[in-house]
Amino acid sequence: MSNLSFVSKLVERAAVKQLVDYLEVSEFMSNLQSACRKHHSTETAVLRVLSDILTAMDNQQVTLLALLDFSPVFDCVDHDILLSRLQSSFGLRGITLTWIRSFLTDRSQHVLFNGSLSIEIMLLFGVPQGSVL
C-alpha cells in the first residue's frame, strides 16, 4: 500500500475530476462505465446487470454471466504502454501526459518484515495502490 500524503491525495482528486470531465465531454467514457463517475457506483453496475438478466429471461433468452476479478491486473500495467495509449487513444498530451508520467515513473518499494527492511527495488509496472488516480 502506498503511503500518500494528504496534499498528494487532494491533488490526485483534482486531477481525476478534470480527467473524468474531459473523458465524458470527449465521449471517450462508455455510458456503461460506473467507476469514477458521479451518480454511478458498484450498485448501479449490479442493477444494470440484473436488469439485463431479467430482460433476457422475460424474452426467454439463455443468459450466461461470467464474473472476472481484474484487480490483480493493476499490478501488471506497463507504464510505457499505458502512456502511449493515453496519448494515441484519448488525446492526452503536454503537461497532462507529463504529469501522469511523473506519477507513474521513478517509484520504488521495499518491505518491512519482522523489523528487517528489504532492499529497495524500482517499480517498472503497476499503478500506485491507495491512489484515487
SEFIKE-832730 format. One record per residue: x, y, z of N, C-alpha, C, O, CB in turn. Coordinates in steps of 0.02 Angstrom, whole numbers, plus 32768, in hexadecimal, padded with zeros to 4 digits. Glycine has a CB too. Example, Ala and Ser with C-alpha at 12.3 -4.5 7.8 and 13.67 -1.06 7.14 Angstrom:
BEGIN
82947EE4818682677F1F818682947F5B818682C87F5A81A782357F2081C4/82827F90816282AC7FCB816582858002818A829E8039819282C07FE2811E/
This chain:
BEGIN
802B7FC58000800080008000802D803D8000805C804280267FD08000803D/801D806B7FD6804480A87FD2803280D6800C7FF880DC8020803880CD7F8F/806580F68028805A8129805B8059816C8038808D81888028809181268094/801E8186802C801681C58008800381FC80397FDA81F280667FE281BE7FD0/80208236802F8012826E805B7FCD828A804D7FAF827F8018804782A48054/7FB482B0807D7F7282D180767F7182FF803A7F4082FF80147F6282F880B6/7FA6832680307FA983547FF77FA9832D7FB67F8883417F867FE883817FFC/7FCE82F67FB47FD082CD7F787F8B82B37F667F7882B37F2C800082927F82/7F65829E7F987F2282847F8B7EF482BC7F727EC982AF7F477F0482657FCC/7EFB82F97F8B7ED383317F737EE383407F2A7EB6834B7F017EDE836F7F9E/7F2383417F197F38834E7ED47F1D83177EA67F0483267E707F8583527ECF/7F2182D87EBC7F0882A17E947EBD82A87E887EA5829D7E517F17825F7EB6/7E9782BA7EBC7E4E82C17EB37E3E82F87E817E1082F07E587E2D82D17EF8/7E63832E7E827E5883647E527E69834C7E0B7E46835B7DDC7E8283A37E64/7E9F83277E057EB3830C7DC47E8082DA7DAA7E6F82DB7D6E7EF982EA7DC9/7E6782AF7DD57E34827E7DC17DF582A27DA97DD9828E7D767E23824E7DFB/7DE082D57DCD7DA482F97DB87DAD83187D737D8083127D487D9383317DEB/7DE683377D677DF283567D257DF683217CEF7DDC832B7CB87E32837F7D27/7E1782EA7CFD7E1F82B57CCC7DDB82957CBB7DCD82897C807E5082807CE6/7DB382867CED7D7182687CE27D4482997CBB7D2182847C8E7D5082547D25/7D4682D97CCD7D1F830B7CA97D33830C7C5F7D08830F7C337D2883517CC8/7D74830A7C527D8E830A7C0D7D7682CB7BE87D5F82D07BAF7DDB830C7C0C/7D7B82917C087D6682527BE87D1C82517BDA7D0782377BA67D7982177C14/7CF3826E7C077CAB82707BFB7C9982A17BC37C7282917B987C8682837C3C/7CB682DD7BC57CA7830F7B917CBF82F77B4D7C9D83027B1A7CCA83537BA2/7CF782D57B4A7D1282BC7B0B7CF2827A7AF67D01825F7AC17D5D82B27B11/7CC482627B1F7C9F82247B137CCE81E77B0D7CC081B97AE67C76822B7AD4/7D0481E77B337D3181AD7B367D19817B7B6A7D2C81407B687D7881C37B46/7CEF81917B987CD881657BCD7C9581467BB97C6681687BA77CD1818C7C10/7C9381047BBE7C5780DF7BAC7C1E80F17BDC7C2981007C177C6480937BAE/7BE180EF7BC37BA780FB7BED7BA080C67C237B8080D27C567B6780FC7BC2/7BBF808C7C187BBB80557C487BF280597C7D7BF480307CAB7BBE80137C25/7C2080887C767C5680907CA67C3B80A87CE87C1880DB7CEB7C8C80C27C8B/7C4A80857D1E7C3080987D607C6580B87D8C7C5580E47DB47C12805D7D82/7CA380A17D877CD780BB7DB37CE781037DA37CE781187D697D1780907DAD/7CF5812A7DD77D0C81707DD17CD8819E7DB17CEB81D07D927D4C81727DA8/7C99818E7DB77C6581B87D9A7C3281CB7DCE7C1F81A27DF87C4481967D5E/7C1B82097DCB7BE6821F7DF97BA781F77DEC7B9781E67DB37BD8826C7DF0/7B8581E77E217B4581C37E1F7B4C817D7E027B1B81607DEC7B1381EA7DF6/7B8881627E027B95811D7DED7BBD80FB7E247BE6811A7E467BBC811B7DA8/7BB180BB7E2E7BD580967E617BD2804C7E517BB880387E1D7BB780A47EA7/7BED80257E7D7BE77FDD7E757B9D7FC97E757B897F9C7E507C0C7FB87EAE/7B767FEB7E9D7B2F7FDD7EA17B0C7FE97E5E7AE37FC17E497B0E80067ED7/7B1C80207E3D7AFD802E7DFC7B137FFB7DC77AEC7FE87D9C7B0D80757DE4/7B527FE67DCB7B6A7FB37D9C7B467F717DA77B327F507D777BB67FA97DA5/7B3D7F5D7DE67B1B7F1F7DF57AD17F237DE07AB67EF37DC57B1F7F0F7E41/7AB27F5C7DEB7A6C7F657DD67A657F607D8A7A347F457D717A527FA87DEE/7A967F7A7D657A947F767D1C7A9A7F2D7D067A747F177CDA7ACE7F9F7CFC/7AC87F077D247AD07EC07D137A907E9A7D247A787E727CFC7B0C7EA17D38/7A757EA67D5F7A377E857D7379FE7E957D4379D87E697D307A247E997DBB/79F87ED37D3079C47EE87D0079CD7EC37CBE799C7EAC7CA179C67F347CF5/7A0A7EBF7CA57A177E9C7C667A057E527C6B79E97E357C3D7A617EA37C52/7A157E337CA47A057DEC7CAF79B97DE27CB0799F7DB47C907A247DD27CF1/79967E0C7CD5794E7E067CDA792C7E127C9678FB7DF07C8579327E377D0E/79457E417C70792A7E4F7C2D79347E127C0079067DFE7BDC794B7E8D7C0E/79707DF47C03797D7DB87BDB794F7D7F7BF079367D5A7BC679C77DA37BE3/79457D777C3179177D437C4A78D07D4F7C3178AE7D207C1D79197D3F7C97/78B97D8D7C3478767D9D7C1B786F7D8D7BD178387D7A7BBB78677DE77C27/78A57D947BAC78A57D857B6578B67D3C7B5678C17D297B1D78D57DB37B40/78B97D147B8B78C97CCC7B88790C7CC07B6379127C917B3C78917CA77B64/793D7CEA7B7179807CE17B5579AD7CC07B8979A57CCA7BC5799E7D267B3F/79DB7C987B707A0C7C797B9C7A3B7CAF7BB67A527CDA7B8F7A347C3F7B78/7A4A7CAE7BF67A747CE17C147AB07CC17C357AA97C907C5A7A4D7D0C7C46/7AEA7CDC7C297B287CC37C477B4C7CFF7C667B547D337C467B557C9F7C12/7B617CF87CA37B857D2D7CC67BC97D137CDA7BCF7CE37D007B5D7D467D05/7BFD7D337CC07C427D217CD37C5E7D5B7CFB7C5D7D947CE37C6E7D127C94/7C777D4E7D367C947D817D617CDF7D797D637CF97D437D707C757D7E7DA8/7D037DB07D567D4C7DAF7D567D657DE27D897D497E187D8F7D687DBE7D10/7D9A7DD17DAC7DBA7DFE7DDB7DF67E1D7DBA7E297DFC7DB17DCE7DD97E1D/7DF07E5D7DA77E277E7F7D847E557EA57DB47E837EC67D9D7E0A7EAE7D51/7E497EA17DF57E727EC97E247EBC7EB97E207EE47EE77E267E597EBE7E6A/7ED17E797E167F1A7E6D7E117F3A7E8B7DD27F777E947DD07F277E237E12/7F127E9B7DA07F2D7EB57D627F507EF97D6D7F7D7F0B7D477EF77EBC7D2E/7F3B7F1E7DA07F597F5F7DAC7FA27F597DC17FC87F8A7DBB7F337F847DE2/7FB77F1F7DD87FFD7F147DEA80287F057DAC80657F037DB180037EDB7E1B/80087EFB7D73802B7EE87D36802B7F1E7D0080447F127CC9800C7EA97D1A/80107F577D0E800A7F8C7CDC80507FA47CC880777FB97CF27FE07FC77CF7/805E7F9F7C87809E7FB87C6C809880037C62806C801B7C3E80B07F947C28/80C380297C8280BE80727C8180C3808E7C3A809D80BA7C2780F580917CAC/80F280747C1280FB808E7BCE80BE80817BA380A980AD7B7C8139806E7BAE/80A080467BA9806480367B82802A80637B988006807D7B6E80527FEC7B8A/8022806B7BDA7FEC80957BF37FF380DD7BDA7FC380FB7BC37FEB80937C40/802F80F97BE0803A813E7BCA802F81467B7F801281777B69808181557BDD/804681157B59803C81167B117FF181147B007FDA81377AD3806080DC7AEF/7FCD80EA7B237F8580E37B177F5F81237B2B7F3181377B097F6880A77B3D/7F7481427B627F5481817B777F5D81B67B427F3181E07B377F7181997BBB/7F9781B57B217FA581E77AEE7F8081D67AAD7F5E82017A907FF081EC7AE2/7F8781987A957F6C81877A537F20817E7A547EFF81937A247F8C81497A3A/7F0581617A887EBD81527A887E9281887AAA7E5881907A997EB181117AAB/7EB081AD7AD97E8981DD7AFF7EA082257AF57E8282537B117E8B81CC7B47/7ED4822F7ACD7EE982737ABC7F0B829A7AF37F0F82D77AF07EB082987AA5/7F2382777B277F46829B7B5D7F8C82AD7B467FB082837B2B7F4882717B9E/7F9F82EC7B507FE183047B3A7FFB83387B6B7FDA83497B9C7FDC83217AF2/803683507B5D805283887B828059837D7BCC806E83487BE3802983C47B77/804683B07BF2804E83B07C3B802783767C5B803E83587C8B803683F27C58/7FEC83677C407FC383327C5D7FE882EF7C587FED82CB7C8A7F7F832D7C39/800182DF7C1D802482A07C148065829E7C3C8078826A7C58803282947BCA/808882D77C4080C582DB7C6780B682D07CB180DC82AE7CD480E783207C5C/808082ED7CC9806D82E57D10805E829C7D1F807482817D52803183117D21/8037827B7CF3802782347CFE8066820A7CFB806E81DB7D227FF4821C7CCA/8093821A7CCC80D381F57CC880FA81FD7D09811681CC7D2280FD820F7C8C/80FC82397D25812182437D638100821F7D9D8122820B7DCD8127828E7D72/80BE82177D9A809981F47DCD80AA81A97DCD80AD81897E01804D81FE7DC3/80B5818E7D9180C081467D8A810981317D91811880FC7DAB80A7812F7D47/8136815B7D7A817D81467D7481A6815A7DB2819081827DDC819C81657D36/81E1813E7DB58210814A7DEC81F3813A7E3081FF815E7E61822681937DEA/81CD81047E3381B280EC7E7381DA80AF7E8881F380897E5F816680DA7E6D/81E080A87EC98204806E7EE481DD80527F1F81AE80717F39824C80837EFA/81F180167F3281D17FF87F6D82037FCE7F9382357FB67F7881947FCD7F57/81F47FC67FD382187F977FFD81E77F80803281B47FA0803E82597FB7801D/81F77F48805181CA7F29808081E97F2680C582257F1680CB81B67EE28068/81C37F3580F881D87F2E813D81B67EF1815A81797EED815E81C77F6F8167/81DE7EC0816E81C37E82818981ED7E6C81C582297E6481BF81C17E4A8152/81CC7E6381FD81ED7E4F823B82297E7D824B825D7E65826182057E078236/82207EBD824082557EED8251828C7EF2821E82BA7F1B822682727EDB8292/828A7ECA81E982BD7ECD81B482A17EEE817682697EE0816182D77E8681A4/82C97F1A815982B57F3E811D82D77F1F80E183147F1680DF82C77F898123/82AF7F0D80AF82CB7EF0807282F07F25804A82EE7F60805982937ED08047/83127F0E801583337F3E7FE982FE7F637FC182C77F487FB683667F1A7FB9/830D7F9E7FAC82DF7FC67F8582E37FB27F3C831A7FAB7F2182ED80127F8E/82A97FA97F1C82A87F997ED5827D7FCD7EB1824D7FE87ECD828D7F517EC8/828F7FDA7E73826880097E4A822B7FE57E2E82307FAA7E1B829480267E10/81F380087E2B81B57FEB7E1081AF7FFF7DC781A9803A7DB7817880037E39/81AF7FCE7D9B81A97FDA7D5481637FCE7D3A81527FE27D0281DB7FAF7D2E/813A7FAD7D6380F67F9C7D5080C77FAE7D8980DD7FB97DC280F07F527D3D/80877FB17D7A80557FBC7DAD804680057DB8806B80317DA4806B7F9D7DED/800E800F7DD97FFA80537DEC7FF780577E387FE980247E597FB580657DCC/800480917E54800580977E9D7FC180847EBD7F8E80A17EAC801880DE7EB1/7FC380557EEA7F8680437F0E7F7B80757F467FAA80907F627F8A7FFA7F29/7F3D80817F557F2C80B37F887F2580F87F697F1981287F8D7F6180B47FBD/7F2C80FB7F287F26813B7F057EE2813E7EE27ECA810B7EC97F6081437ED1/7EC381787EE17E83817F7EBE7E8D81837E737E5F81767E4D7E5F81BD7ED7/7EC981957E5D7ED7819B7E167EE181567DF87EED814F7DBC7F1481C67E08/
